[in-house]
Amino acid sequence: MRKFILFLLLPVLLKASFFDAGLPGALIELDPILTARGFTGFTSFESVTSSYSNPAVPALKGTYITYINEQCKIPLDYIYTFISPIPRQPNWLSSLANDMRVYYYEYVLRPFSRKLWRFSPPVVSFYRFKSVYGKFEGVTQNREYVGPWIPYDEIKAIGAAASIDSMFLLGFKIKYFDSYIMPEEIAEKLLRKKGGRARGFLFDAGGIVNTPIGLRYGVSLLNIGGTIKYYEGETGDPSPTVMRHEISFNTYDFVNFISKITHKNQLTKLNYILGFTYSGGIWRDMVGQEHDTWKGGGYEINILNTFFIRKGYFNDSAGSRTGETDGFGFRLGNIMYNFANDSAIYSFPQDKNWRVSLTITDDVTALKPIQKLIGCKKSAVLMGILAPGGGHFVIGEKYRGTLFFALTNLFLKAAEKNTGMARIALLTSGTGVYLYSLFDLIKSL
């Protein structure tokens, strides 16, 4: 019942804050790299959810696939900032947040190799995002129980990006959203309204200026669109449009620049030993007239291009979310794992709020030390063991690798939703695809 009361209050509560808009899931930051760095870093090309944060970032990338399947406690504390009857730290909030879950899948590839004028060959990106808000239950004023439901926001997107002489990156994305609040029959009983679901299209645009000395400036305009209408007879809510600005500096480009002008090629070895990146930025909402702003900043230390340590700071004064963020990552060959925790920024107590991602790429530069140690064939098999299809990316079979990766995760994800023999069958199928991908890899070597 409490959960349902919260949900009924959402439209009223959101009007008082930054989020005077529908589709709240579109404002969730997923990337562990950005989260650990105070929700900044979309000008860093190693970002694992590039097209989600700025559609221009993939312009300098090759092909990669990223998968995030995590327990993510969505930041709801801003809801209570302006409403006095609800305590700032309700004792049921943590149990509500535990029901929430985020899924994310991104695939980026360069399908063409021919340049157009001074533009680089275009990169195409696809992603699917789904945020599930937990189980809600409804009771009418006459104490009639009308049943449970699970609201969610889902976004499917396709985008394209290209660069001009690797200095100016441009990107665009179109997104189809499905925002589900409640079943229509329950809306009619509880709210006396028809509806409960909104669908439509949004757009993103972004750009990055990439200087040779390591300084970068990026801007992205996200969720451009019209009104989002959930119920018949209502004017609807505006789309959650935000503009993100960011400036960053990295020692990789700076060292390479100094190496070129001094003709000391030995300097570039420093990039393989130690690297440093700093980024700072703001989120500015484009809804209404208040234009509240989130601010953040953070850094990353790269050790041997294998271990990554990240720290950041974030401030959202409107939502009372202020504090430090942190995380880490490690890369083995062309496979990278990233972890981030932002639990310290919330005003209500909670456990560690981990974001976890797995990325496979066809950039095998970091694979060279392993290849020298155990050989090319064994290193490819090792990548295939670490992730289904990972070895196929090493040998240039990125489309087969993507297929094995996607099928394995599809079966394993489906197993989470089932029990008994169905779960066993799905787990067996997922394991079978994974083992077959290894057999196919070894056969191709």
Secondary structure, DSSP 8 states (H G I E B T S, - for coil): -HHHHHHHHHHHHHHTSS--SS-GGGG----HHHHHTTT--TTSTT-TTHHHH-TTGGGG---EEEEEEE------GGGGSS-TTS-SS-TTHHHHHHT-EEEEEEEEE------BTTB---EEEEEEEEEE---EEEE-TT--EEEEE--EEEEEEEEEEEEETTTEEEEEEEEEEEEE-S-HHHHHHHTS-SB-EEEEEEEEEEEEEE-TTSEEEEEEEEEE-SEE--BTTS--EE---EEEEEEEEEHHHHHHHHHHHHT-GGGGGHHHHEEEEEEEEEEEE-STTT--EEEEEEEEEEETTTEEEEEEEEEETTTTEEEEEEEEEEEETTEEEEEEE-GGG-SS--S--EEEEEEEES--GGGHHHHHHH-HHHHHHHHHHHSTTHHHHHTT-HHHHHHHHHHHHHHHHHHHT--HHHHHHHHHHHHHHHHHHHHHHHHH-
